[in-house]
Amino acid sequence: MSTSNLAIFGREFGAEIAKSRRMPEFAIPTLVLPVVFYALFGIMLAKEATAAPYMIATFGVFAALGPSLFGFGVGVATEREEGVFALKSVSPMPAFIYPLAKLAMTFVFVALVVAMIYAIGVFAGGVAFTPAQWAGLFAVHMLSVLPFSLLGLFLGYTAKAQGAIAFANILFFPLAVLGGLWMPIFVFPAFLQTLAQILPSYHLAQMALIAGGMQDSGPFLTHLAITLSWTLALAVAVAWAVRREQD
């Protein structure tokens, strides 16, 4: 990225921060919901001591899901419908700056949520990972932003605002529940367990559990390969959607 593009990106990113600060009705639920869910199910209602570290791994992935689908995807669809895209298309700003700034904002949101979940796990749940395990968990949780945000971006570029909200909800619950982000998938019938293994959320959750030392590390590369395959496929779909919008 050139110096001029970097400066434009900085201004666009600053605008995204200001927008989030002025619209707390999005920012607060996005930040609070995963933290409250973790505190409730990982700490307060947990029946086993292993619940707190296990759910740090899976709820860290869950923390990336909401901002990516609703904040990123629905937000893009709303702004496209309001004519923001048309306004930006006649400005000198390169087209890639807009989604890149939104992606950076999503990373910031997810990092804040994940940090709060970690803090609750440590101080209220007695969670103790090694520095390498913490680093691995954080890396997987940040990686989760990419496929989920690309999925949200595809919705934003292809659906109207109300349709994007409906599709985001349709995708949100299967990705969260069947992905094993709220509970282990072994509690589901066999056919649902098979279906779960198709979803990127499942493979991200498994990588997080491996990073935290709660699963055997053998399948890690398989989970990573499937996650990257999803990311690449979604990136291709987004590139098509962006070209269609520009045409």
Backbone hydrogen bonds, N-H to C=O, Kabsch-Sander energy under -0.5 kcal/mol:
donor,donor_aa,acceptor,acceptor_aa,energy
6,L,2,S,-2.6
7,A,3,T,-2.0
8,I,4,S,-2.2
9,F,5,N,-2.8
10,G,6,L,-2.3
11,R,7,A,-1.9
12,E,8,I,-2.6
13,F,9,F,-3.0
14,G,10,G,-2.2
15,A,11,R,-2.0
16,E,12,E,-1.9
17,I,13,F,-2.1
18,A,14,G,-2.4
19,K,15,A,-2.4
20,S,16,E,-2.2
21,R,17,I,-2.2
22,R,18,A,-1.7
23,M,19,K,-0.8
26,F,23,M,-1.9
27,A,23,M,-1.5
28,I,24,P,-2.6
30,T,26,F,-1.9
31,L,27,A,-2.2
32,V,28,I,-3.0
33,L,29,P,-2.4
35,V,31,L,-0.6
36,V,32,V,-3.0
37,F,33,L,-2.6
38,Y,34,P,-2.3
39,A,35,V,-2.6
40,L,36,V,-2.4
41,F,37,F,-2.9
42,G,37,F,-0.5
42,G,38,Y,-2.5
43,I,38,Y,-0.8
43,I,39,A,-0.6
44,M,39,A,-2.7
45,L,40,L,-2.9
51,A,48,E,-1.4
52,A,49,A,-0.5
54,Y,50,T,-2.0
55,M,51,A,-2.8
56,I,52,A,-1.2
57,A,53,P,-1.5
58,T,54,Y,-1.6
59,F,55,M,-2.7
60,G,56,I,-1.4
61,V,57,A,-0.9
62,F,58,T,-1.9
63,A,59,F,-2.0
64,A,60,G,-0.5
64,A,61,V,-1.2
65,L,61,V,-0.8
65,L,62,F,-0.8
66,G,62,F,-1.1
68,S,64,A,-1.2
69,L,65,L,-2.4
70,F,66,G,-2.7
71,G,66,G,-1.0
72,F,67,P,-2.3
73,G,68,S,-1.5
74,V,69,L,-1.3
75,G,70,F,-0.9
76,V,72,F,-2.0
77,A,73,G,-2.2
78,T,74,V,-2.5
79,E,75,G,-2.2
80,R,76,V,-2.5
81,E,77,A,-2.2
82,E,78,T,-1.8
83,G,80,R,-0.9
84,V,79,E,-2.5
85,F,79,E,-0.6
87,L,83,G,-1.9
88,K,84,V,-2.6
89,S,85,F,-2.1
90,V,86,A,-0.8
90,V,87,L,-0.7
91,S,88,K,-1.2
97,I,94,P,-1.4
98,Y,94,P,-0.6
98,Y,95,A,-0.5
100,L,96,F,-1.7
101,A,97,I,-2.7
102,K,98,Y,-1.8
103,L,99,P,-2.5
104,A,100,L,-2.4
105,M,101,A,-2.1
106,T,102,K,-2.1
107,F,103,L,-2.2
108,V,104,A,-2.0
109,F,105,M,-2.4
110,V,106,T,-2.7
111,A,107,F,-2.6
112,L,108,V,-2.1
113,V,109,F,-2.4
114,V,110,V,-2.9
115,A,111,A,-2.2
116,M,112,L,-1.9
117,I,113,V,-2.3
118,Y,114,V,-2.8
119,A,115,A,-2.3
120,I,116,M,-2.3
121,G,117,I,-2.5
122,V,118,Y,-2.5
123,F,119,A,-2.7
124,A,120,I,-2.5
125,G,120,I,-1.1
125,G,121,G,-0.5
126,G,122,V,-0.7
127,V,121,G,-2.6
134,W,130,T,-2.6
135,A,131,P,-2.4
136,G,132,A,-2.4
137,L,133,Q,-2.7
138,F,134,W,-2.6
139,A,135,A,-2.2
140,V,136,G,-2.2
141,H,137,L,-2.7
142,M,138,F,-2.4
143,L,139,A,-2.2
144,S,140,V,-1.6
145,V,142,M,-1.2
146,L,142,M,-0.5
146,L,143,L,-1.2
148,F,144,S,-1.4
149,S,145,V,-2.7
150,L,146,L,-2.4
151,L,147,P,-2.1
152,G,148,F,-2.4
153,L,149,S,-3.1
154,F,150,L,-2.3
155,L,151,L,-1.9
156,G,152,G,-2.5
157,Y,153,L,-2.0
158,T,154,F,-1.1
158,T,155,L,-0.6
159,A,155,L,-2.4
164,A,160,K,-3.2
165,I,161,A,-1.9
166,A,162,Q,-2.0
167,F,163,G,-2.8
168,A,164,A,-2.6
169,N,165,I,-2.1
170,I,166,A,-2.2
171,L,167,F,-2.2
172,F,168,A,-2.6
173,F,169,N,-1.4
175,L,171,L,-2.1
176,A,172,F,-2.2
177,V,173,F,-3.2
178,L,174,P,-1.3
179,G,174,P,-0.8
180,G,177,V,-1.5
181,L,176,A,-2.0
182,W,176,A,-0.8
187,V,184,P,-1.4
188,F,185,I,-2.0
192,L,189,P,-0.6
193,Q,189,P,-1.9
194,T,190,A,-2.1
195,L,191,F,-2.0
196,A,192,L,-2.5
197,Q,193,Q,-1.1
198,I,195,L,-1.9
199,L,195,L,-0.5
199,L,196,A,-1.3
203,H,199,L,-1.3
204,L,200,P,-2.3
205,A,201,S,-2.3
206,Q,202,Y,-2.2
207,M,203,H,-2.1
208,A,204,L,-2.2
209,L,205,A,-2.3
210,I,206,Q,-2.2
211,A,207,M,-2.8
212,G,208,A,-1.8
213,G,210,I,-1.7
214,M,209,L,-3.0
215,Q,209,L,-0.7
220,F,217,S,-1.6
221,L,218,G,-0.5
223,H,219,P,-2.5
224,L,220,F,-2.7
225,A,221,L,-2.6
226,I,222,T,-2.2
227,T,223,H,-2.2
228,L,224,L,-2.7
229,S,225,A,-2.1
230,W,226,I,-2.3
231,T,227,T,-2.4
232,L,228,L,-2.7
233,A,229,S,-2.6
234,L,230,W,-2.7
235,A,231,T,-2.2
236,V,232,L,-2.2
237,A,233,A,-2.0
238,V,234,L,-2.5
239,A,235,A,-2.4
240,W,236,V,-2.1
241,A,237,A,-2.1
242,V,238,V,-2.8
243,R,239,A,-2.2
244,R,240,W,-2.3
245,E,241,A,-2.1
246,Q,242,V,-2.2
247,D,243,R,-1.9
